[in-house]
Each structure stands twice: as C-alpha cells, then as structure tokens.
Amino acid sequence: SWENGLAFAALLHSYFPDKIDFNSLCKQDPQTIVRTTFDLAETIGVPKSLSERDFGRRTPNEKEVMDYLTALYNKLESKNAAET
C-alpha cells in the first residue's frame, strides 16, 4: 500500500540507508513519513508532485503515484548507472 508513505521510504532507504532512518519512520504519522521521504527525493532531483496532504486519510491518486514512482525510478537508475 502507498497510503502511509512507508513504501516510498523503503524504496529510498534501499538506495540511501544513511540518509533515511526507516525504523524510526515506521513509528511516525503518514504526513511526517511522506514529508521526510519526499524532501530526500527532492534533494536528488525528483520534484514533489504529491504532498503529505495526499496521504493518511485517503488513498492517493493512482496515476499520480505511478508518475512519481516513474520519476523516482528514472533518477535512481541514472544514479545507479553513474556509480557503476
């Protein structure tokens, strides 16, 4: 589920374990999780197309989630390619 932002946090944690403390985020509210995660994504060049208001009380728009995931994937894969 993408509802609470933990899936985004887990994805970014797998690439940046030193920049996102997944275990402490698990105890936070969805808005804090999303804000923290999207702030980190923004530092690597993925613009915020979703906000913390889109999470927690309702399921975020599926198309917006997929668009954001695509942007995140493209940025992370280009980072991965540059490192290898």
C-alpha positions, -999 to +999 in steps of 0.1 A: +000+000+000+012+035-008-013+051+017+011+059+045+043+067+026+063+038+040+067+021+006+083+053-007+105+055+024+116+018+020+125+024-016+147+054-008+161+037+022+174+009-001+194+035-020+203+059+008+203+039+041+225+066+057+200+094+048+167+079+059+161+060+091+134+036+081+129+021+116+122+055+132+099+065+103+077+034+109+066+050+142+056+083+126+024+096+112+019+094+074+023+131+068+057+131+085+068+100+066+058+115+033+074+149+041+107+133+051+108+109+021+098+135-005+122+160+009+150+135+004+138+126-031+138+163-039+174+166-030+183+140-056+163+159-083+128+144-081+103+172-078+074+169-054+043+161-074+025+147-043+022+163-009+016+149+026-020+160+024-024+133-003-017+105+023-031+092+056-068+100+053-074+087+018-057+066-008-036+088-031-045+091-068-031+060-085-019+079-116-001+105-095+016+077-075+027+060-107+040+092-122+060+099-091+074+064-090+084+066-126+103+099-119+119+083-088+129+052-107+145+071-136+165+092-111+176+063-090+186+042-120+206+070-136+223+074-102+230+037-102+244+037-137+267+066-129+281+048-100+289+016-119 
